Amino acid sequence: MDAEEKPIRLDKWLWAARFFKTRALAAEAITGGKVEVNGEHAKPSRIVRAGDKLCVRRGAYEWTVAVKEISRLRGPAPQAQSLYQETEESRRKREAAAVRMRFERGVEYDMPGRPTKRDRRAIAKLRRNW
């Protein structure tokens, strides 16, 4: 397994570990400051080694993981999850964020199409009163 022992770029490892769908998205997140390696901001070309601690932020979610293995290939999800060990605190924070997002509702716009005659009259009445 000499392929696993060779050094690998951070963006490629994040792609192989399925944190991002493409290497381009991983590189964009890294340059945008969304990924830290051992507490420091990194470049996409940074070499990842077993034992490194990564902090990855995507939207409302944040992962704090320790790199267990190196892989150059993107495999199935169970294999990708074996590449890292997530901290318990990170797991709790992610689950809390998921629950919070489930109960928060986004702003909804109630008018799906053109206003009806009744709606147009209400709009006109509102404009006259201004």
N, CA, C and O of each residue as an XYZ file, in Angstrom:
520
protein
N       0.828     -1.187      0.000
C       0.000      0.000      0.000
C       0.869      1.246      0.000
O       0.683      2.138      0.827
N       1.816      1.307     -0.924
C       2.693      2.464     -0.994
C       1.966      3.713     -1.470
O       2.438      4.826     -1.242
N       0.812      3.540     -2.137
C       0.040      4.690     -2.595
C      -0.531      5.467     -1.412
O      -0.693      6.685     -1.492
N      -0.838      4.770     -0.311
C      -1.387      5.436      0.862
C      -0.303      6.133      1.673
O      -0.608      7.043      2.444
N       0.962      5.725      1.517
C       2.040      6.303      2.292
C       2.582      7.573      1.660
O       3.235      8.360      2.345
N       2.336      7.794      0.391
C       2.818      8.992     -0.276
C       2.080     10.208      0.256
O       0.925     10.111      0.671
N       2.756     11.363      0.242
C       2.073     12.576      0.718
C       0.909     12.948     -0.198
O       0.917     12.654     -1.393
N      -0.093     13.604      0.395
C      -1.278     13.985     -0.361
C      -1.644     15.425     -0.007
O      -1.465     15.869      1.127
N      -2.155     16.134     -0.995
C      -2.574     17.522     -0.801
C      -3.835     17.570      0.055
O      -4.624     16.626      0.080
N      -4.009     18.687      0.755
C      -5.165     18.872      1.627
C      -6.463     18.844      0.835
O      -7.424     18.200      1.257
N      -6.514     19.528     -0.303
C      -7.758     19.557     -1.086
C      -8.125     18.171     -1.591
O      -9.305     17.823     -1.635
N      -7.141     17.382     -1.970
C      -7.422     16.032     -2.459
C      -7.891     15.125     -1.319
O      -8.771     14.289     -1.522
N      -7.317     15.279     -0.130
C      -7.756     14.466      1.009
C      -9.183     14.819      1.413
O      -9.981     13.926      1.700
N      -9.516     16.113      1.440
C     -10.883     16.526      1.784
C     -11.886     15.973      0.780
O     -12.999     15.601      1.151
N     -11.494     15.920     -0.484
C     -12.347     15.343     -1.524
C     -12.494     13.841     -1.307
O     -13.600     13.308     -1.399
N     -11.384     13.152     -1.020
C     -11.424     11.699     -0.818
C     -12.203     11.334      0.439
O     -12.836     10.279      0.487
N     -12.167     12.197      1.464
C     -12.883     11.939      2.709
C     -14.333     12.409      2.626
O     -15.067     12.335      3.612
N     -14.747     12.890      1.462
C     -16.127     13.284      1.177
C     -16.640     14.470      1.984
O     -17.827     14.546      2.301
N     -15.742     15.393      2.315
C     -16.195     16.638      2.922
C     -16.716     17.582      1.838
O     -17.595     18.403      2.095
N     -16.169     17.462      0.621
C     -16.583     18.292     -0.508
C     -16.794     17.401     -1.722
O     -16.161     16.354     -1.861
N     -17.694     17.834     -2.597
C     -18.055     17.030     -3.758
C     -16.963     17.033     -4.835
O     -16.781     16.042     -5.541
N     -16.242     18.147     -4.956
C     -15.167     18.233     -5.942
C     -13.923     18.815     -5.298
O     -13.999     19.442     -4.242
N     -12.776     18.607     -5.935
C     -11.536     19.192     -5.435
C     -11.575     20.696     -5.574
O     -11.003     21.405     -4.745
N     -12.233     21.201     -6.599
C     -12.328     22.645     -6.787
C     -13.085     23.299     -5.631
O     -12.687     24.361     -5.152
N     -14.165     22.675     -5.184
C     -14.903     23.200     -4.032
C     -14.056     23.137     -2.766
O     -14.100     24.050     -1.941
N     -13.291     22.072     -2.612
C     -12.415     21.943     -1.449
C     -11.344     23.029     -1.469
O     -11.073     23.654     -0.444
N     -10.738     23.254     -2.625
C      -9.704     24.285     -2.744
C     -10.283     25.672     -2.481
O      -9.633     26.505     -1.849
N     -11.493     25.923     -2.959
C     -12.147     27.211     -2.738
C     -12.415     27.433     -1.248
O     -12.218     28.537     -0.741
N     -12.858     26.395     -0.550
C     -13.113     26.508      0.887
C     -11.810     26.745      1.652
O     -11.777     27.523      2.605
N     -10.751     26.079      1.233
C      -9.469     26.234      1.920
C      -8.949     27.656      1.754
O      -8.540     28.286      2.729
N      -8.963     28.161      0.526
C      -8.476     29.529      0.297
C      -9.397     30.560      0.932
O      -8.953     31.667      1.240
N     -10.655     30.228      1.134
C     -11.605     31.123      1.784
C     -11.512     31.105      3.298
O     -12.269     31.811      3.964
N     -10.606     30.318      3.861
C     -10.400     30.293      5.308
C     -11.368     29.398      6.053
O     -11.513     29.535      7.268
N     -12.033     28.489      5.365
C     -13.005     27.600      6.008
C     -12.373     26.327      6.558
O     -13.043     25.542      7.229
N     -11.084     26.119      6.279
C     -10.402     24.907      6.731
C      -9.122     25.310      7.460
O      -8.347     26.133      6.973
N      -8.917     24.719      8.632
C      -7.696     24.942      9.401
C      -7.014     23.602      9.646
O      -7.671     22.585      9.871
N      -5.690     23.621      9.599
C      -4.907     22.422      9.881
C      -4.059     22.723     11.107
O      -3.236     23.638     11.090
N      -4.257     21.962     12.158
C      -3.547     22.154     13.424
C      -3.663     23.588     13.925
O      -2.698     24.149     14.442
N      -4.845     24.179     13.770
C      -5.100     25.526     14.268
C      -4.624     26.658     13.379
O      -4.751     27.822     13.759
N      -4.080     26.358     12.206
C      -3.567     27.383     11.298
C      -4.296     27.303      9.966
O      -4.687     26.225      9.517
N      -4.475     28.470      9.337
C      -5.047     28.474      7.993
C      -4.044     27.829      7.048
O      -2.834     27.930      7.250
N      -4.548     27.173      6.024
C      -3.680     26.416      5.137
C      -3.961     26.769      3.684
O      -4.939     27.444      3.363
N      -3.079     26.293      2.822
C      -3.280     26.397      1.384
C      -3.742     25.042      0.866
O      -3.531     24.027      1.530
N      -4.371     25.006     -0.310
C      -4.814     23.715     -0.859
C      -3.669     22.726     -1.077
O      -3.886     21.514     -1.066
N      -2.462     23.232     -1.273
C      -1.332     22.345     -1.553
C      -0.659     21.818     -0.289
O       0.333     21.094     -0.379
N      -1.167     22.160      0.857
C      -0.577     21.697      2.116
C      -0.636     20.168      2.175
O      -1.632     19.558      1.784
N       0.430     19.572      2.662
C       0.511     18.118      2.776
C      -0.190     17.678      4.059
O       0.046     18.240      5.129
N      -1.054     16.668      3.942
C      -1.794     16.125      5.086
C      -1.111     14.838      5.522
O      -0.744     13.999      4.699
N      -0.950     14.702      6.832
C      -0.346     13.489      7.388
C      -1.266     12.925      8.464
O      -2.087     13.646      9.029
N      -1.127     11.658      8.737
C      -1.904     11.032      9.804
C      -1.560     11.726     11.118
O      -0.392     11.981     11.408
N      -2.588     12.029     11.906
C      -2.382     12.712     13.177
C      -2.703     14.198     13.125
O      -2.850     14.828     14.172
N      -2.815     14.770     11.937
C      -3.172     16.190     11.818
C      -4.600     16.402     12.293
O      -5.455     15.531     12.135
N      -4.850     17.573     12.879
C      -6.201     17.934     13.311
C      -6.736     18.986     12.362
O      -6.108     20.019     12.131
N      -7.916     18.701     11.814
C      -8.540     19.613     10.850
C      -9.819     20.173     11.429
O     -10.546     19.491     12.151
N     -10.084     21.424     11.103
C     -11.353     22.061     11.436
C     -11.958     22.506     10.105
O     -11.404     23.371      9.427
N     -13.088     21.918      9.734
C     -13.729     22.173      8.443
C     -15.101     22.787      8.689
O     -15.914     22.219      9.418
N     -15.364     23.953      8.080
C     -16.660     24.620      8.221
C     -17.356     24.652      6.858
O     -16.783     25.072      5.853
N     -18.612     24.193      6.861
C     -19.462     24.242      5.665
C     -20.835     24.703      6.092
O     -21.582     23.949      6.715
N     -21.174     25.940      5.762
C     -22.468     26.479      6.141
C     -22.582     26.568      7.652
O     -21.713     27.139      8.310
N     -23.646     26.008      8.204
C     -23.868     26.050      9.651
C     -23.156     24.914     10.371
O     -23.197     24.851     11.600
N     -22.509     24.020      9.642
C     -21.885     22.847     10.240
C     -20.373     23.030     10.350
O     -19.741     23.668      9.509
N     -19.818     22.454     11.406
C     -18.372     22.503     11.621
C     -17.898     21.141     12.123
O     -18.448     20.592     13.078
N     -16.880     20.610     11.471
C     -16.290     19.331     11.856
C     -14.910     19.599     12.437
O     -14.152     20.399     11.888
N     -14.578     18.944     13.531
C     -13.222     18.927     14.065
C     -12.812     17.467     14.062
O     -13.362     16.650     14.800
N     -11.838     17.152     13.220
C     -11.470     15.752     13.023
C      -9.959     15.569     13.138
O      -9.183     16.504     12.937
N      -9.570     14.354     13.463
C      -8.167     13.951     13.453
C      -7.983     12.986     12.286
O      -8.754     12.039     12.129
N      -6.972     13.228     11.477
C      -6.702     12.388     10.309
C      -6.129     11.064     10.783
O      -5.111     11.032     11.474
N      -6.790      9.963     10.408
C      -6.315      8.631     10.776
C      -5.531      7.989      9.646
O      -4.497      7.361      9.875
N      -6.028      8.150      8.418
C      -5.399      7.502      7.271
C      -5.351      8.473      6.105
O      -6.046      9.488      6.081
N      -4.519      8.135      5.151
C      -4.392      8.919      3.923
C      -4.909      8.061      2.776
O      -4.592      6.875      2.682
N      -5.709      8.675      1.903
C      -6.201      7.953      0.735
C      -6.192      8.899     -0.458
O      -6.588     10.060     -0.353
N      -5.735      8.383     -1.587
C      -5.702      9.178     -2.802
C      -6.974      9.000     -3.616
O      -7.250      9.790     -4.518
N      -7.749      7.970     -3.304
C      -8.944      7.661     -4.075
C     -10.195      7.981     -3.280
O     -10.221      7.852     -2.056
N     -11.225      8.399     -3.988
C     -12.522      8.670     -3.358
C     -13.332      7.385     -3.412
O     -13.748      6.949     -4.485
N     -13.552      6.788     -2.262
C     -14.269      5.531     -2.207
C     -15.670      5.717     -1.657
O     -16.161      6.842     -1.569
N     -16.313      4.627     -1.288
C     -17.653      4.711     -0.707
C     -17.625      5.421      0.650
O     -16.573      5.546      1.277
N     -18.789      5.880      1.086
C     -18.895      6.670      2.314
C     -18.313      5.964      3.542
O     -17.582      6.598      4.303
N     -18.607      4.675      3.767
C     -18.013      4.028      4.954
C     -16.481      4.023      4.926
O     -15.837      4.168      5.965
N     -15.910      3.858      3.747
C     -14.458      3.882      3.622
C     -13.938      5.298      3.876
O     -12.897      5.470      4.510
N     -14.655      6.309      3.386
C     -14.249      7.699      3.591
C     -14.312      8.068      5.067
O     -13.455      8.806      5.554
N     -15.311      7.568      5.784
C     -15.436      7.874      7.210
C     -14.341      7.206      8.036
O     -14.065      7.632      9.157
N     -13.723      6.175      7.496
C     -12.635      5.526      8.227
C     -11.324      6.301      8.105
O     -10.343      5.958      8.764
N     -11.297      7.335      7.275
C     -10.076      8.132      7.105
C      -9.858      9.118      8.241
O      -8.749      9.624      8.412
N     -10.899      9.402      9.025
C     -10.780     10.402     10.086
C     -11.578      9.970     11.308
O     -12.431      9.084     11.237
N     -11.277     10.622     12.436
C     -11.991     10.399     13.689
C     -12.512     11.757     14.151
O     -11.733     12.659     14.457
N     -13.827     11.891     14.198
C     -14.434     13.150     14.622
C     -14.483     13.217     16.141
O     -14.754     12.218     16.806
N     -14.219     14.405     16.686
C     -14.275     14.561     18.137
C     -15.722     14.529     18.605
O     -16.642     14.841     17.848
N     -15.908     14.149     19.855
C     -17.259     14.048     20.410
C     -17.915     15.422     20.514
O     -19.112     15.557     20.260
N     -17.148     16.430     20.881
C     -17.682     17.799     20.972
C     -18.157     18.291     19.609
O     -19.196     18.944     19.507
N     -17.397     17.980     18.567
C     -17.768     18.364     17.208
C     -19.074     17.692     16.793
O     -19.939     18.325     16.187
N     -19.210     16.430     17.115
C     -20.426     15.692     16.771
C     -21.653     16.307     17.465
O     -22.711     16.460     16.855
N     -21.493     16.655     18.746
C     -22.610     17.281     19.475
C     -22.984     18.627     18.863
O     -24.168     18.934     18.722
N     -21.997     19.422     18.503
C     -22.275     20.734     17.900
C     -23.003     20.589     16.566
O     -23.943     21.332     16.284
N     -22.571     19.637     15.752
C     -23.221     19.423     14.456
C     -24.656     18.967     14.618
O     -25.541     19.433     13.899
N     -24.900     18.056     15.560
C     -26.264     17.585     15.792
C     -27.149     18.703     16.312
O     -28.316     18.794     15.930
N     -26.608     19.566     17.188
C     -27.378     20.707     17.697
C     -27.695     21.679     16.562
O     -28.798     22.222     16.505
N     -26.741     21.903     15.661
C     -26.975     22.794     14.521
C     -28.041     22.208     13.596
O     -28.867     22.943     13.056
N     -28.024     20.897     13.414
C     -29.026     20.254     12.558
C     -30.423     20.397     13.156
O     -31.386     20.657     12.435
N     -30.530     20.227     14.460
C     -31.830     20.379     15.124
C     -32.308     21.820     15.030
O     -33.479     22.079     14.755
N     -31.394     22.755     15.260
C     -31.745     24.176     15.190
C     -32.223     24.554     13.789
O     -33.202     25.285     13.642
N     -31.548     24.066     12.781
C     -31.928     24.392     11.404
C     -33.255     23.730     11.027
O     -34.008     24.272     10.218
N     -33.541     22.577     11.600
C     -34.788     21.896     11.298
C     -35.978     22.688     11.808
O     -37.032     22.713     11.171
N     -35.813     23.343     12.969
C     -36.919     24.071     13.562
C     -37.020     25.524     13.083
O     -38.071     26.151     13.214
N     -35.942     26.046     12.536
C     -35.990     27.399     11.986
C     -36.588     27.332     10.595
O     -36.220     26.481      9.786
N     -37.500     28.226     10.332
C     -38.093     28.269      8.995
C     -37.553     29.464      8.264
O     -37.363     30.531      8.848
N     -37.312     29.292      7.020
C     -36.841     30.385      6.200
C     -37.974     31.347      5.887
O     -39.145     31.049      6.123
N     -37.613     32.491      5.359
C     -38.611     33.478      4.966
C     -39.345     32.931      3.752
O     -38.731     32.526      2.765
N     -40.649     32.925      3.841
C     -41.447     32.391      2.740
C     -42.205     33.517      2.060
O     -42.654     34.463      2.706
N     -42.334     33.404      0.801
C     -43.097     34.352      0.013
C     -44.398     33.660     -0.349
O     -44.389     32.588     -0.955
N     -45.509     34.266      0.017
C     -46.795     33.587     -0.050
C     -47.479     33.680     -1.411
O     -48.443     32.955     -1.657
N     -47.010     34.545     -2.293
C     -47.693     34.721     -3.575
C     -46.961     33.928     -4.649
O     -45.882     34.332     -5.082
N     -47.525     32.816     -5.082
C     -46.838     31.968     -6.041
C     -46.858     32.511     -7.474
O     -45.988     32.149     -8.267
N     -47.805     33.353     -7.823
C     -47.901     33.837     -9.198
C     -48.313     35.295     -9.243
O     -48.000     36.075     -8.344
N     -49.013     35.644    -10.297
C     -49.488     37.012    -10.438
C     -50.545     37.311     -9.375
O     -51.277     36.418     -8.947
N     -50.616     38.588     -8.949
C     -51.658     38.921     -7.981
C     -53.047     38.830     -8.608
O     -53.233     39.115     -9.791
N     -54.000     38.433     -7.798
C     -55.384     38.361     -8.271
C     -55.974     39.766     -8.268
O     -55.327     40.722     -7.840
N     -57.210     39.881     -8.751
C     -57.869     41.188     -8.778
C     -58.018     41.727     -7.356
O     -57.856     42.922     -7.110
N     -58.326     40.830     -6.434
C     -58.469     41.228     -5.041
C     -57.137     41.730     -4.487
O     -57.093     42.733     -3.773
N     -56.035     41.018     -4.823
C     -54.704     41.438     -4.379
C     -54.329     42.792     -4.969
O     -53.770     43.638     -4.271
N     -54.634     43.005     -6.262
C     -54.307     44.286     -6.908
C     -55.047     45.437     -6.243
O     -54.485     46.519     -6.071
N     -56.298     45.216     -5.868
C     -57.058     46.261     -5.174
C     -56.455     46.564     -3.807
O     -56.393     47.723     -3.396
N     -56.014     45.537     -3.110
C     -55.389     45.747     -1.802
C     -54.075     46.510     -1.946
O     -53.762     47.367     -1.119
N     -53.307     46.206     -2.989
C     -52.049     46.916     -3.241
C     -52.329     48.376     -3.574
O     -51.652     49.273     -3.070
N     -53.323     48.616     -4.420
C     -53.673     49.990     -4.797
C     -54.142     50.783     -3.570
O     -53.798     51.954     -3.410
N     -54.913     50.143     -2.725
C     -55.408     50.811     -1.504
C     -54.239     51.151     -0.588
O     -54.214     52.221      0.019
N     -53.299     50.270     -0.488
C     -52.131     50.502      0.331
C     -51.307     51.669     -0.209
O     -50.842     52.508      0.562
N     -51.127     51.729     -1.516
C     -50.353     52.817     -2.124
C     -51.047     54.163     -1.964
O     -50.378     55.176     -1.761
N     -52.394     54.196     -2.051
C     -53.111     55.456     -1.868
C     -52.969     55.982     -0.466
O     -52.898     57.195     -0.264
N     -52.927     55.092      0.513
C     -52.851     55.511      1.906
C     -51.439     55.958      2.298
O     -51.261     56.545      3.366
N     -50.467     55.701      1.484
C     -49.108     56.168      1.780
C     -48.988     57.545      1.433
O     -47.921     58.134      1.604
